[in-house]
Every structure is written in C-alpha cells, then in structure tokens.
Amino acid sequence: MLRKNPKKNEMKVAEGHGAETIIGTGVTFDGQIKSAGDIYIAGEVKGTIESKSTVVVNQGATVEADVYARTLLVHGNLNGSVTATESLEVGETGRLFGCVQAGAVKVAEGGLLDGSCKVDSSAEGRAKPTALTPPPKEAIEG
C-alpha cells in the first residue's frame, strides 16, 4: 500500500490507494480515529479506529484499540475487538489478540490470531455487526 521513495526518505501512497490517514513510525496516538478512507498505522495507537474502507497495521506497529473497518490487514501487533465487514487478513508477522467478527478471515503461516472469531459471509452478517458471545457452556464441556 505504501512504499518508500528511494531518493527521499519519505512515505508515498502507492497509486490506486487512497490512504487518507497515516500514523507514521515514532508517532503515538491516544483517542478515536474516524475516516471514510484508508488508515495506515506504522506507529502506536490506543483507543478506537473506524474506517469505511481499509485499515492497515504495519509490521512494527502496536495497536491497542477496537477496530471497525471494511477490510483489516494486520502485519504488526493488534489487541482489541475487531469488526471487518468484508475481510480480515493477518500476515506472517501479524499478531491479533481479541474478539473478531469478519466476512472472511485469512491467517498467513507465521501469523497469530488468538481470541474468539465469528465469520459471517452473508450480506446480512456484513451489514450488521453483532456482539460476540462465548459458546454455550454445554458446547465447551462436551
């Protein structure tokens, strides 16, 4: 999504991607982020993150937040409740701890998803996020 310009030590948005919000390396943010566009995180975020598009947690980033997005890509560390209406992808360097609700989930070899997970690819499931509930006690006890 983002690439370094080899001539200048600055981040550039790759063509075709509209990252509107960038939390760069070395930046710490505590609060609520809301965006209609993409959000790219390379630093530290605590709080809540809402995007009608894509949220990217880059390798080396640390996020302690509840995240709501259409698509979520995790290549760093994320701890919190996640709703990805279309898809969640945890890359090989990604670590996600928490409750997940998504239309589709992909965890790459080496990636970690530790927590509860609800996958609902139906149109109704993608349209209305619901609270995650633990499985019935009978199901756990067998």
Buried (B, 14 or more C-beta within 10 A) or exposed (E): BBEEEEEEEEBEBEEEBEBEBBBBEEEEBEEEBEBEEBBBBBBBBBBBBBBEBBBBBBEBBBBBBBBBBBBBBBBBBBBBBBBBBBBBBBBEBBBBBBBBBBBBBEBBEEBBBEBBBBBBEEEEBBEEBEEBEEEEEEEEEE
